[in-house]
């Protein structure tokens, strides 16, 4: 849009706003300048989250400590984050980058597989960052909130946003959606949903593709709430698996807008894909599809507490050397093909 935006508008500003609102609501007391400085600069969550709440995190700063028990308990989560980032997200990212750069020169399979691949890339990339941030904070004795809870097992976009980037979703709910509901009252019950999702799109970037992405998400969620879709699925539980699959495809279809450089580029992508120019299924297509299916097949178990608790059953003398070897191995692989975290752009 050609509008100059202040530095750190996404993450640092969100953290400061929540802190100031918590102060105004008197939910945080007895805080000093060092607590405020540490809340803003605590390195495990910079620069992409999870988004912290002052009332949840600041009281923990008084008991920061490093211990062998904390290290062993959180090391598996850090290792899983490394694997998701280096062995899944980065290879998929390398495959889909040229497809999104020039969608008109690719056929249906490249475009279709890339749309699914991006959904897996951004999940594995961002949840990996969250896993590592939670793990590092845990090593200091600080408990960060969970940021993802198997979001691709959601049967609707409304449920998806309760499982995806949860700290952002709940931030928008508490500091934007709920005040809007109070402001508009019963007269415009669905408008707060649409406004909240438009703001979510704008938060990711001041480009039309993000605004359209957020708007379409909001429209679908409004329809979902209007027709009572969630109640229908819960009543007819046997339909849940079907709608989980459909929801993943809808999310991936909309994610094309999110990944594209502009709205016009996204339009080119949709046009090219929906022209159904079927080309031969390449080995690269098969490799990315394999990574997609592998990730989805273990998605149910990709849970912060599950990973740490299951790994804790293995003796530390065995688990620690293996996990450190995995981390070092992933680091060596990443050093050969360094890729930044996708969400660093926001």
N, C-alpha and C positions, 0 to 999 in steps of 0.2 A: 504493500500500500504506500510505500515511500514515507512512512512515519517513523521518526527516530524514537526508539524505546530505551528506557534507562537500563543500565547494566544490572543483571541479577533480578530482573522483574519476576522471573518464574519461581525460583527456589528460595533465594534469600528473602525476597519480599514476602512470600507466603509464610515463612517462618516468623518474620517480624510481626506481620499482621496478627497471626494467631497468638503470639506472645502478648501484644498490646490488648487484644480482645480479652484474653484470659486475665490480664491485669484489671481491665475495666469491670470485669464480672466478679472480681475479688476471689477467683478460684486459685490464684497464686499469691502467697504471702511470704514474708521474710526472705526476700531474694535480694542479693547484692550485685554489684557491678561485675564481679568476677563470674558469678553464675550466668549472667546475661551474656558475657563475652564467650564463655564456654559453650552455652546453648547454641549460639550462632556459629561458632567455629569448630565444634567438636568434629574432628576430621573423619571418622568412619562414615558419616552420612553426607559429606560434601562430595560432589555437588549435585547429586541427583536423588537423595532421599535414603530411607523413608522420611517423609515429612513428619517432624516431631511436634508434640504438644508440650508446652511449657510445664503444665501441671503434672504430666506423666514422667518427664525426663529430668527436670531440674532437681527434684528431691533426691534422685539417685546419685547426683554428682558428689554428694557428701561421703559416699561409700565407695568411690572408685578405687579399685585395686586389681592387680594382676596376680593370678594364681595358676598353679599347674592344673587344678581341677577345671577352672574356667577355660583354659587353653585346650585341654583334651576334649571337653564337652562341645566346644564350638568349632574345632578344626574340621570335622566332617562336613559341616555346612559350608565352610569356606572352600573346601575341596570340590564339593558339588557345584558351587558357583563357578569355579574355574573351569570345570568340565563343560558346563552349559555354555559358558562364554566362548571358550577356545575351540572346543570340538564340535559344537553344534551351531551357535549363532554366527561365528566368523566364517565358516565354510559356506553357509547358506547366503550370508551377506555378499561374499565374493561372487556367487553365482547370479544373484538377482540384480546386482548393481547395473550391469550393462543392459539388462532387460528393461529396467525402469528408466534408464537414460535414453533409450531409443525404442519405445514400445512398437512403433509402426514397422520396424524391420524384423519383428519376431512373430512366430506363429502362435496358434492357440495353446499348445502344450507348454511352451516356454512361459507364456503369460499367465496361464492358469496355475501352473506349479509355482511360479514366482509369487503369486498372490498368497497361496497357502504357505509358501516358504517364509514370506515376510512376517506372517502372523507368528510363526515359530521363532524366527530370528528375534523379533522385538520382545517376545516373551522371555526367551532364554537369555537374551542380552540384559534386559532390565531386571528380571528376577534374579539373575546371577549377581548383578551389582547389589541388589537388596540383600541377597543371601550373604554376600561377603561383608557388607556393612553391618548387618545384624550380628554376624560371627565375630567381627573385630570388636564391636562394642561389647559383645558378651564376654570377650576375653578380658575386658576392663571392668567387668561386673555391672555393665549397664544394659538394661533390657530395652531393645528397640521393638516397636510394634511390627507385626507381620504385614507384609505389603502385598503378597499374592497368596491366594488359596485355591489352587487348581481352577483357574478361571475358565478354561476351555471345557469344563464339565457343566457349564451353565446352559440352561435351556432357553434363556432369553437375554436380551441386552440389559434389561433391568437387573437381572440377577448377576450378569457379568460384571457390572460396575460395583457390585458388593464384594467381588472377589479380585478385581483387577486394580492394581495401584491403589490399594485400599486406603492408604493414608491420604492420598489426594481426594479420593471419592468422599471419604468421611469429612475431610476438611471442607470441601465444597458443600457437603450436606449441612454441616453445623454452622458455617460462617456465611453461607450464601443462600442455599435452598430453604432452610428453616426460617430465616428472617423474611425471605420472599413470600413464603406461605403465610406468615403472620401478616405481612403487608397487604397482600391481595385478598386474603380471606377465602371464603367459600365461593366467591363470584368467579374467580379465574383459577380453578384448582390445578389446571395442567400447565399454565404458563410458567410457573417456577421451574418445572422440569426442563422445558425448552430453553429458558434463559440460562439455567445452570449448565446445560450441555453446550450451548453456544460459547459461554465463558470458558468452559473446558477446552473447546477447540481453539479459541483465541489465545489461551494460555500457552499452547504449543507453538504458536507463531502467528504473526499478523499477516497471514496470507489467506486468500479466499478458499484454498483447498482445505485448510484446517477449519475454517468457519463452516463450510459446507459439510465437512465430516461431522463436526459437532452438531450442526443443525439436523442432519439426517438421523444421527443417533437419537437426538431428542425427540424427533417426530415419531420414530419407531417406538420409543419408550412411552410416549404419550398414548399411542394407539394400544400398546401392550396394557397400560393401566386402565384405559377406557373400556376395553372389552373384557377385562379380567382374565387375561391369558394365564397368569401365574396360578390362579385358582383352578383353571381348567386342567392344566398339566398336573397339578397335585391331585386333582380328583381322578384323573385317568392316568395313573402312574405308568402304565405300559407304554404310553406315548413319549415318555421322557427321553429315552435314548434317541428316538427319531428327531426330536426337537433340539437335542444337544448337537447333533450332526448339522442340522439346518442352521442353527445359530452360529456355529463355527464358520460355515460358508458365508453367511451374511456378514459376520465380523471381518472375514478375510476380504470380501468384496468391497466393503467400505474402507478397509485398510489401504486399498490402492490409493485413495485420496490422501491418506496420511503420509504415505511413502513418496508420492510423486512430488516433483519440485514445484509444481504449480497446478492450478485448476485445469489449464489447457492441456498440460502434459497428462493429467489423470484422464481427461476426456479422450485423448489419443489412445491411452491404454485401454479404456473401456471399448472404444470403437474397434480397435484392432482385435481384442479378445473376443468380442461378440460377433465379429465377422466369421468366426469359426473356420479360420484357415488352418486346417489340420495338417501338421507336418509329422515327420517320423519322430517317435519317442526316443530321445537321445540318452546315452549313459549318464550325462549330467542331470537330466530330468529324473532318471531312476534314482540317482544318488540323493538328490534333494528330497524326493518323495520318501525315500527310505528314512532319512533323518526326521522328516515330518511324522511318519508313522511310529518310529521308535519313541520320539518325544511324547506323542499322544498316548502311546501304550503304557507309559510309566507315569503319566500326568497325575493320576490319582495319588501316587506316593510322594509327589514333589511338594512336601509340606515341611515347614521349618522344624516343628517339634518332632514330627515322625522321623526325619533324617537324624536329628541329634539323639533321640531316645533309642532308636534302633542301633546306631553306631556305638552308643554307650554300653551295649551288651557285649561288645568285643573288647578283650583285654587291651589296655593302652599300649603295652609293650609290642603288641602286634599291629594295632590300628594306626598308631602315630607314625611309625616309619613308612607304612604303605601310603598313608594320606599325604605325608610330606613328599614322597616320591611322585605321587600324582600331581601335586601342586608344582613341583619343580619341573616335571615333564611338560605340563601345560604351559609353564612360563617359557620354556625353551621353544616350544612350538609357536607361541605368541610372538616371541622375539624375532622369528623368521618372517612372520607376516603380521606386523603390528596393526591392530585395529582398535580405534577408540570405542568407548561405549556409546551406543546409538543415542541414548537419552542425554548425553553431554551436550548435544545440539540445542537442547531446550533449557 
